[in-house]
Amino acid sequence: MPEGLIIRSSSIHAAGCYTTRPFKKGERVIEYGGPRFTKAEADARYKDRDITYLFSCGDDGIIIDGFGTAMFINHSCDPNCETTDIRGHIYIVALRDIAAGEELTYEYNLHDSDDSDADCYCGAFACRGTMFSEEEVVRRRRRETRRARAVGKN
């Protein structure tokens, strides 16, 4: 377990990652590490799994299988952390000062192309109700509008 972090029950989703010490704004909290695969390899490996801890890394289609402490950091629409790519490494970085005892969260910004739901239960005041990125939400709305128009023409 990385220094300053602990896993325990979360009101957001099952288990969460909490701080045992304060973190300053801009401080690296933990690396999202693990084996790396192409998207095609990850899709094949996890095709029958409902839950994965895959992290899309960069524009080259590389996926990190984040089986470790960072996988317990839950999504929030009002996060206290963000992810950043530093020379091919994905780090969770504090967006603001974080006190000891706080649950760590970041925006997942999911962009899956399948039709699965990604409901959000973060409880933030401005919760969007989904873990999909804003761009993915817009893309899905457009697709539904096109489908509705096509059905209306028939």
N, C-alpha and C positions, 0 to 999 in steps of 0.2 A: 504494500500500500504506500503510495507516495506520501511524503511528509505533509501534514496539514490537512489531510482529507480522510473522511470516514464514510462508509456506506451504511445507511439505515433506512427504515420505513419512510415513505414519502406520501404526502397527501395528493401529489400530482399523479404519480403512477408507481405503484408497487414499491420499489426501492429507489433511493436517490443518493446523490453524492453531496456531502455536507463538509463545511470547513471546520477545522478544529483550531485554526488561527486566522487572523485577518489577512486579507490580500489587498494590495493597493491597486488603484486604477492603472491599467496597462500592464500589470504583472502577469507573466505566464503562470497558469495554474497547473496545467498538466498537458502532456502530449497525447493526442489521439493516435496511438500506435497500434500496430498489428500487421499481419501478413497482407500483402498487396496482390490484387488480381486485376485482370481486365474486367470490364463490365460483363462481357460474355461468359467468362469463367465464373464470376460471382453469380450471375443469373442461373447458370447450370448447377452450381454447387448448392444453391439455396432455393431452388425452384419449388420445393414442397414445404418450405418453412414459412410459418406465419410471422415469426419474429426474427429479425436479424439486427445486427449492429454494424451495418455497412455504411461507410462514409465515402461519398464521391469526392475525389481529390483532383482538382485541376481540370483542364479541358482535354486531356489526353485519354480519358475514359478509365483511369486507374481508380480502383475501389480499395479502401482499407477495411479489413475485417477487424473491427475494434473490440475484440474480446479482452477486456481489462477494466480497470477502474473508471476510465472515461466513459465507458458504455452506460454507466449509471447516471450520467448527467442528463436530466430531463429537459424536455422542450418547454419554453415559455414564450408567450407573445409579448412579454415585458421582461426580457432576460437581464441577468446581471453579468453575463459573459458573452463573448462572441468567439468564432473560430477565425484563425488566420493561418495562411500558408507561408511558412518561412523556409525557403530553400528546400521545398518538397516535404517538409514536416508540418503536420497540422497541430496547432496548439490551441488550447482553450485559454483565452485571455480575459482578465477582468475588465468589464466596461465601466465600472465605478468601484469605489472602495467597497469591499465586502467584509462584513464583520464575522468573527468566529461564530459558528453555529448556524450560518445561513446555508440553505440549499443552493447549489450551483445550477444554473440553467442557461441555455442558449437557444436561439431560434434554429430549429432543424432545417427549415427551408427545403422541405422535401419536394422532389420534382419527378416522382415516379410516373411512368407513362401508362401504368395499368389503371383499372377503374376502382381500385381499392380505396376505402375511406381512411382518413388519417385524422380522426377526431382529436381535438385538443381539450384537455381538462385542467389547464394550468391555473384557472381561477383569476387571471389578471383582469383588471378593470376593462381593458380594451381587448379582451380575448377575441380572436378571429374565429374560434371554433374549429380550427384545422391546423395541422402541422405543415401543410403544404405552403410553399413560398407564395408570396403575393402574385408573382408572375404565373405560377402554376394555377392558382385560383382563377385568374383572368383567362388563361388558356382553356381551362375546364368549362368556364361559363360560355366562352365562344363556341366550344365544341357542342355543348348542350343546346345553344341557340340554333346552330346549324342543324342539329338532329331534329329539333322541334319544327323548324321550317320545312325540312324534308318530309317529315311525317304529315304536316299540314298540306303539302302539295299532293299527297297520295289520296 
